[in-house]
Amino acid sequence: MLTERIKLGTGVTCIPNHNPAQLAYRIAQLDNMLRGRFLWGVGAGGFAGDAKLFEIPQDGTHRRVTQESIDAVLEIWAANGTGFSWQNDYFHFTIPDDAPVGRTRQPPEAVHASAPADGVAGVSKSSSTLRWAASAAGSR
């Protein structure tokens, strides 16, 4: 409360392991509590245990789910109380009209225009998640 420069962050949030609606609200809450001094790290997850526990295959599906879920988080923040429904093969939800949510930073400072994260994790230099982030960053 006494500092004005310290930023806090999540480390890496493995996106496929979370419902995008719940994640959007949690990240917005942290960002608002920290008055925009918040860093959000995201990743697609790459551990076999995650595939079994969260039932999202590690055959590339986890990367697709990551990208779709990040898009859903952005839509939730953009809607900010206007409501909409969203569904993919793994998650579905309806945001009611009277459920506003948004981050302090509007628009969020992002790795690229289509992701709200401040950092993207990858395991190897040939990571398709890092290539996705880099190509999107180049388009903003």
Secondary structure, DSSP 4 states (H G I P E B T S, - for coil): ---SS--EEEEEEEGGGS-HHHHHHHHHHHHHHTTT-EEEEEE----HHHHHHH---TTTHHHHHHHHHHHHHHHHHHHTTS-EEEE-SS-EEEE-TT-----SSSSPP-SBTTB--SEE--SSTT-HHHHHHHHHHHT-
